[in-house]
Amino acid sequence: MGDLSQQRCFNHTSREAVARCPECRRCFCRECVTEHDDRVICAPCLRKLTATGETRKLRWQNAGLVLRFTLGFLTLFILFYCLGQILLLIPSSFHEGSLWQNLSLDPGGS
C-alpha cells in the first residue's frame, strides 16, 4: 500500500490518513478512528467487535431463559403429578359420599 503519509482517508478523500485500522487494513483520518483496547481502530470494525460481545451475552441470556422455563415446567409437572398420586390414595368411598353416610352422627350409638 505504500507509505502512510501519502495515503488518504478512506471516508474523506481530501484528508490525510493518520492511522491504519488493524482489522480492515484501511487508512483513516483522525476523525474516523478511535482508541479501543490500547489500539487505534475504525468505527465499523469497532461496531463489529462490540456486537460480537453483545451477541454472546444475548445468547447466554436466551439460554438462561429457556433453562428457567424448562425447570419451571418440570417443577409444576412434578407438583401436579404428586398431587394426583395423593388424590388417588384417597378411597373412592370418600369421593362418592358414602363414607359420610356410614358415619353415625347419633351420639347414643343406636
N, C-alpha and C positions, 0 to 999 in steps of 0.2 A: 504493500500500500504506500510505501514511501514514508518520508519524514512527517511527523505530526504537525510541525509548524507550517507546512504547506497544505495541510488538509483544511476543508471547510466543514461546518456543522451540517449534520445530516438533515436537521429540521430547518435551519436558517442558512441558506447557501451564501448569504452575504457576510456571514460572521466567520471568524477564525475558529478552528477547533482547538480546544484546550485539553481534552481528555478522550480516551478511547474506552468504551464500555467493555469490560472483560467478558461479558456474556455474549453479546451480539457482535462484538468487534467493530462497531461503527464509531465514527468520530462525532463529538458534540461540543457545543459552546458551553460557557459557564452556566447559562440559564437552563440548559437541558439535562444537566447531570446533578446528582445528589450523592451524599456520602451515606453508605449503609454498611454496617458490619466492617468498618475500617477499610472500605474500598469505595471508589467512585463508580457509580452505576447510572444508567439512563432510566427514565421514568417507566417505559414499557417493560423493561426487564425487572425493575423493582416490583411492578404490579404482578408479574408472573411469579416472582419469588414469594411475595406475601400471600398471593392467592393460594399457592400450594399449601402453606401452613394453615390457612383458614379452611381449606378443603379437608385436611386431615382432622382438624378439630370437629368439623361438621360431621364427618364420618363416625368419629367416636361418639358424638352426641346422639346420632341416629342409632348406633349400635346399643348405646345405653338405654335409649327409649324403647327399642324392641325388646331388650332384655327385661326391663321393668314391666312391660306389658305381658310378656310371657310368664314371668314369675307371679304377677298378679292374677293372671288367668289360672295358672296351676294352683295357686293358693285357694282361690274361690272354688275350683273344681274339687279339691280335696276336702274343703269345708262342707260343701253340699253333699259330697259322697258320704262322708262320715255322718252327717245329719240324717241322710236317707237310711243308712245302716242302723242308726239308733231307732228311727221310726219303725223299721222292720222288726226290731226286737220286741216292740210293744205287742201284746197279744191282740188278736183280731176281735175278741170279745170287748175290749176296751173301745175300739173304733165303732163297733156296732151298737154299743149302748147296753148290751145285755149284762155286762159286768155290773153296771149301776142298778139294774133291775134286780139282780140276785142279792145285792146287799140289803140287809134288813135294817130299815130305819126305825123299827119299833124297839124302844129300849126295854120292853118287858120280855123280849125274846120269844114271842109267840109263834 
